[in-house]
């Protein structure tokens, strides 16, 4: 690990100023630091300054380490405009939201009463990440921004495309844990379990820039190399010198449910082989279908959290809960899959995890 200067800040504005400063050399932001410290040891990053965003002291006005409910009447217009619309073509309506500060830990999220009650997919995802010791330190923003765990990317011996090279070594190499979707340029999978749950819950990310704040749907925040504006060397649209400050999550209505499931090789703690988050809204009685809204996001299978749109469409056509219908939904979840030589098992695994999630959420809804 190279030598660097340690700079402590307590606000997002201070962090942005330090990241943008010309003096002192290149800079990297650290909060919980779980992934940052790994990258420093692996030589993926070699900053001359490490900007450490500390949790605010007691009595400060900062909300970076707080979880709070924001009523619709106090919601900023910039957030309201990004909320999910009701019926097709309707403008988004103000809605009570949960605001989560960027420095909130995964352990806080996993045990928060409002999240456990109203947003169980997020609590379940946070609880399934890593170990209790890591969850007590790791922040929600850090989890969203961590880099892929592909062994070729993490190894100094391979100059892969994600590091500016000309080859994805996983495509013809050891790829049993790699992507089955959108994997032609880079086969690394996105590592954030929290992102899978937050996407299914229509979360909005707020970002501090040098000129103020900007907001973006989390569904547009993550980007793969094949998407417009994508770059194989990045996984999201956070620009240099910007800092995530908050996440806003619309609180569900009484007829909405969410769920998260994770399949892993080592059951104590491990990275997912496949994970899924699902949210549904029940249709009124006599509507002809069980649901009026559904969203399915799959993780561990693509360079970004993967929206299973064909499975969502099949789920919305569901008029009764039976094995054949659930099997059709599960098969639709793997539409477009392009497995590599050693990860073909992920196709039926993805189908099985989605089928389990559908059965579980509709049986309990």
N, C-alpha and C positions, 0 to 999 in steps of 0.2 A: 504494500500500500504506500502511495506517495505521501509526502508531507503536505499539509494544508493548514490554512488559517481557520480557526473556529470562530464564527460570528453569531451571537445570539440576538434574536428579535422576538417581539411578543405580539406584533400585529401583522396582518396581511400587507398593509401598505409599506411597512418597514421591510418586509421580505421582498416585495416587488422592487423597492428602491435598491436594495442590496444586490438582487439578481441582475438589475439593469446597470449597476455601477461599472464604470470603465476601469476604475482603479482596483488593484488587488488581484487581478487575473480572473480566470473563469470561475464560475460559481455554481453550486448545486444545492438545492433545498432539501432539508431533512426535517421530519416531524417525529413520528414514531421511529422510523429509521430501519425497520426490519429488512426491507429490500435494498435500501440505499447502502447499508453496511455490507450486504452481500456483494453488491456491484462494485464497491470500492475494493473489497478483498479479491474479487475476480478480475479486476483490472478493466471492467467495462466502462467505468467512469474514473477520471483522474482530475478532480477539480482542484483549483488552487485555493478556493475558499469554500467552506461548508457553512451554509446559512441555516442555522438551527431555529426553527419556529417553536418557541416554548409555549406551554399553556399559560394563559393569562393568570395573574395573581388574583387572590380573592378580593372582591370589591371592585374589580375593573368592569367596564361596560362591554367588554368583548363577548361575543356569542360564539366564538370559534370552538369552544369546548362544551357547548350546551345543546340539549335537546328540548325544544319548546313547541307548543301548539300555537299556530298563528291563525286567528279567525279570518274568515273571508273578508270581513270589513277592513282588516289591517294589512291585507296582502298587497304587495307592490303591484302596480299595473304591469310591469315588465314580467312578473311571474304569472299573473292571471292570463296574459295573452298566450302563454305556453302550456296552459293546462289542457287536458284532453277535452274535446268537444263532446256534446251529448249526442244527438242524432246527426247523421251525415249532413254537412253543410252548416250546422249551427256554430255560432261563435262560442268560444270557451266562456264559461260562467265562473265568477268568483267562488272559491271553495275552500273550506278549512284545510290547512296543510300542516304537516309536521316539518319543522325545520331542524336539520341536523348539522351542527358545526363540523368543519373539516377535521378538527382535532379530537372529536369524539372517538373513543376506542371501540373496537369490535365487541369487547366484553360489556361495555355500557349498552350497546345496541342490543345484544343478545338477551339482556336482562331487564330492559326498560319496560315498564308496565303497559304504556300506550302502544309500543311497537308489538309486544307480545299479543295484545288484544286486537289491535286494528290492522297490523301489518305483519302477520305471522311469517310470511315468506322471507322477509328481511331478517327477523329474529332467528329463524331456522338457518338461514344462510350464514349469518355471522357466527352462530354457535358451532357450525360445522367446519369453520376455518381453523386450521393449524391446531395449536395446543392452548390450554388455559393461560400459560405464561405469555405466549405471543399475543393472544387476544387482549390481554391486559395492557399491552404496549402499543400494538398496531392501531393506526388511525383509519377511519373510513376513507379519507381522501387518499392516503397512502396505498390502501388496498386497491382502489380504482386505478391508480397510476403505476402500480408495480409493472415491471417488465417481464416478458415471457420467460418461462423456466426451461425452454428448449436447451438440451445439453450442448448442442453445437453453438448456439448463441452465447451460452455461458462459458464456453471453453476458449481460452486464449489460442488454442491450436487451430481454430477454424474461423476464417474471415468470411462469414456468411453474408447473405444479402442484407440482413437486418443490421449488420455492422458496416455496410457499404461495399461488400464484396459482390462477386458475380454469380454466386451459386448458393442454392439452398441444399445443404448436404443431407437434410432429412428426407428429401424426396426419393432418393435412391439409397438411403442409409438406414440407420436404426430409427424407425418411425412408429413404433407401436403405441406411443402416447400422443401422437401428433394429430393434426386436423384431418377431418374427412369432408369438410366444406371449404370452399374458397381457398384452396391450398396449392394453386398452381405456381404462385410466386414465392410464397413463404408458408411452410406447414406448421409453424409454431401455433400453439393454442393460447387464447387469452387466459391469464391466470386468476382473474378476480371473480370469486364467488359472489361477493356482495353486488357486483355489477349485474349479474344475472337476475337477482331479485329486484334490484332497483329499476332495471329496465322494464320488468313486467309490471311494476307499480307506477309507471309513467313519471319517474323522478326527473327533476330539473336541477341542473348544476349552476351555481353562481360562482363567477370567477373575478378575481381582482386583477385589474390591468393597470398600466401606468397612468391611464387617463380616466379611470373610474372602475365601474363594475359592468360585466355583461352576463347574460343568462342564456342558457342553451338547454334544450331537451337532451337528456342523457342518451336517448336513442340516436341523436345526431352527433354526439360528442365522440363516440368511438368510431374509428375509421380503419378499414383494411386497405391493402395496396390496390385492390381491384376497384375500389369505390372512387367517385369523383373527389378530387382533392386528396386522395390517399397517397401514402408514401410508405414503402416497405420498412423504412427505418423508424416508424412511429406507430403507435396504437390508438392515438386520440388526437383531438384538435386543440389541445392546450399549447399555446404558443410560448416560445422562450420568454422568460421574465414574468409569466402569469402564474397566479396562485389560486387554487380552489379555496373558497371560503365557506360555502354552505351547500346543502342539498335540500330541496323542497319536495315533499311527497304529498300528493293529494290524499286526504283521509277518505277511506271508502264509505259508501252508503251501506245501509243494513243488508242489502241484497248482494253485496260483493264479497268475494272470498279470495284468498291467496294461499299458495303453498310452495314449498321448496323441497326438493329431494336431491340427494347426492349419492352417486355410486363410486366407490373407491376400492382400491386393491387392499390396502391395509386399513382395517376398520378402526383402529385407535385414532390415527390422524394421518392424512395423506392428501395429495392433490387429487382432484376428481378425474376419474376416467370419463365420466359424463355426469352432468348435473342439469336440473331443469327447474324453472320457476313457472308457475301458472297462476293466472288470475281470471276469474269469471264473474259475470253479473247475471243473475237469474232473470229469465223472461217472465212477464206477467202470466198469470194463469190463463190458459186458452190461447196462447200466442202461436201454438203449433210447433215450437221448438223449446228446448229446455233453457237456452241461454240467449241473451241479447247482446252480450259482449264477451270476448275471450282473448287472452293473449298468452302465448307460450314462448319462452326464451330458453334456449339450450346452451350450456357451457361445456368447456372441455373438448369442443369439436371443431372450432373455427378460430381464425386469428382475432375475432371479436366475439362478444356474446351474440349468439345466432338466433334470430327471430324465425320461428317455424311457422311461416305464414300459411302454408298449405294445410298444416295440422290445425291451425286456428280456424280456417274456413270449414274444414270437416267437422270440427267441434261445434261450430255455430249451426250446422245443419242437423245436429243431433236432436232427435225427437223422443228417444227413449234410451235408457242406459242398458246396453247389452254387450255381450262379448264381441260380436261381429262388428258393431259400430265402433267400439273402442279400438279394436284391432285395425280398422281402417284409418282412424285418427293417428294411431301410432306409426303405421306405415307411411302416412303422409309426412310425418315428422322427419323422415330421412330422404324426402324428395330432393334431388340434386346432389346427393352425397357422392363423393369420388374418393373412396378409400384407397390408401396406399398399400404397399406390399404386405405390411405387417400389422395394420390397424383395422382390417375388415371387420373384426369383432365389434367395433364401435357402432356399426350400423344397427344390428339387432339390439345392442345394449341401449342405444338412443331410443329405439322404438319401445323397448321394455320399460325404461324409466318414464317415458312420456305416458305410456299406458297406465302404469302404476299411479302417476300423478293425477291423471284424468279420473280414474276410478275412485281414488281417495278423496279428491276435492268434491266430486259430484255426490258421492255417498254421504259426505258429511255436510254438504251445503243445505 
